[in-house]
């Protein structure tokens, strides 16, 4: 039996993990058992290696507090491994750091965006190319999503199809080929998690003229993330 593999590229805020769980827990909950697979979590940031490709039905890459531009050894190895997974046409969903490392692996550029970081619940606009997409299709032209990032994909790889953008990020969601997606926002976050990240990062983000208290208060739950995670899980199940 093949598995859905969660490539864990970092840990969430320790106090949040103690109360709510970690990235992988929120992703698993978001997929809502919309698939028949076991889920295997591989903490690549701690040096663990993923299973053989023949054992993988689909891949989800988590967010991280590290940066792709740090070029850490584990991150570079993960990028190389993901490039092989893409060539094998294994369904992949990259989230935040996962979105960035996919773009980097495929020849894109990652760095600090000119508009500064993006935090909180933000409106995300979908492109015409998203309309028939298996994961982002048939959604309103503007949806709300949870964000928490200092870096972005600055230049997309040439084979990318742009699916969504926001005021601060021109590459909020992309697809590569038929079965690989990257989203800069966090479909696994709810309003409470998004607000916790604002609180944790308040000293830094206020340097970018954010009012962290007001931003935290404006966070609200949305349906977007759960829809995306469930659709990706179903896509993996339907293709297996």
Secondary structure as UniProt FT lines:
FT   STRAND          3..8
FT   HELIX           14..20
FT   HELIX           23..31
FT   TURN            32..33
FT   STRAND          38..43
FT   HELIX           44..46
FT   HELIX           53..55
FT   STRAND          56..61
FT   HELIX           68..70
FT   HELIX           73..87
FT   TURN            88..89
FT   STRAND          91..95
FT   HELIX           97..105
FT   TURN            106..107
FT   STRAND          109..112
FT   TURN            114..115
FT   STRAND          118..126
FT   HELIX           128..130
FT   TURN            131..132
FT   TURN            134..138
FT   STRAND          142..149
FT   STRAND          151..155
FT   TURN            158..159
FT   STRAND          160..166
FT   TURN            170..171
FT   STRAND          173..176
FT   TURN            177..179
FT   STRAND          180..183
FT   TURN            187..188
FT   HELIX           191..200
FT   HELIX           202..205
FT   HELIX           206..208
FT   HELIX           212..217
FT   HELIX           224..239
//
